[in-house]
């Protein structure tokens, strides 16, 4: 036996009568088989995928099956491959993808167009998987946590202009135009003093260059002025020249040119049950919409929602309570300047619901006034005021009244009882608030840190929403596959989604078995050659 220094492989020139099958390279529990099964039971035409309901036609090159392109994207986003060009390369060299696509090799433009054109269908596919999670009992349906995170868009900060930035740009352009204009005048004066330079051919070439630069600056100023006028006309604050829907989002002193992704995560297995993409850097105003989206996705009558301090809004809390949603949001401390000065604030006044009065720290009553007024946030408030004669002689006047105030008055929102119930509820919500970050930060941490998905590859609300749906679907898909075993997941697909796609699947299978049995019993005997008798 010959000793070998290293192990050697087979010769690439070795012919083979029976080459190895691609099936042999994909294990029985390979995740690509789960992708194949999941896409196979989806009704792509009902979800809205383009060409899903296409009939066979006699002429022209047929398109790729949307099921194959969806499998390609699911595999790519699960394995951190999002670029259409990279997906094209992987389809030709990755054995798992060769098995999944049965050797198909779509071009990168076809791959990219599928993601752009089917954004609504991708959202529907994500919702169908949330429905599957609910039917499998993988979501608790009682507590969800809501949070938002910034994702970079396909635009730079330099391509986004605010009103102030446009105004500053116009002012700077005016200065440059004025400087170039003065240079032109100086050049003309200098040329006029030189003898023999008065003819049309005697001018300096530098003057023509300056004139062209001034014209370019004037055109740039006109564009900036038109952009500023458009912002003022539409009432918007920002304008993006690259992605029309991307915005400069700022939080904690850091700015991102992109989108704010809102998610509602169930507490049982940290699965995303609802999500939305917005371009507002503030989370105020998102609580009720996200809570209702989670409630509809879970199909429950009551729901507990956990959010951080950035979601606190009296109107949002009122809307949640009206829709059977119990919200837990920390109450902001607000401006503590008066407290640091030793002055009395609203919490130092006790409200009595029976008499509809406030009692001040000195024990005096503040009675409601007849008039109502709207505060800076648009809320209708009831004013409660004390008697001026009592306030002027009160020993606590210095700590209670301002220098120009004759009596103490405070405002109470017409739905203040909602906030009082919320404040009482938050007294014992310390454990829930500690759970909140562990629930809702898990998906963002997984997508951003493990998968590296910190930006979008497409532009516009619709397309960005479709790509985010792909991210959320692949996160949930991977997590469900880890929670359940591979065999249990495939069994769940067969039990839940397959009957929904084809209600007569069992009947058709029974007919197939019956026909096979009939043919085996009653088929005519095969002809046999004659043979000589002994």
Secondary structure, DSSP 8 states (H G I E B T S, - for coil): ----SS-----TT---SS---GGGGS-TT-HHHHHHHHHHTS-HHHHT-TTTT----SSS-----HHHHHHHHHHHHHTT---HHHHHHHHHH-HHHHHHHTT----HHHHHHHHHHTHHHHHHHHHHHHHHHHHTT---SSEEEEEEEEEE-SS-GGGEEEHHHHHHHHHHHHHHHHHHHHHHHHHHHHHHHSTT--SGGGS-HHHHHHHHHHHHHHHHHHHHHHHHHHHHHHT-SEEESSSTT-EEEEETTEEEEEEEEEEEEETTT--EEEEEEE--S--TT-HHHHHHHHHHHHT-S-EEEEE-GGG--HHHHHHHHHTTEEEEE-------HHHHTT---GGGSEEETTTTEEE-TTS-EEEEEEEEEE-TTS-EEEEEE--HHHHHT-TTHHHHS-TT-SS-EEEEETTHHHHHHHHHHHTT-HHHHHHHHHHHHHHHHIIIIIS---B-SS-SHHHHHHHHHHHHHHHHHHHHHHHS-HHHHHHHHHHHHHHHH-TTHHHHHHHHHHHHHHHHHHS-----------
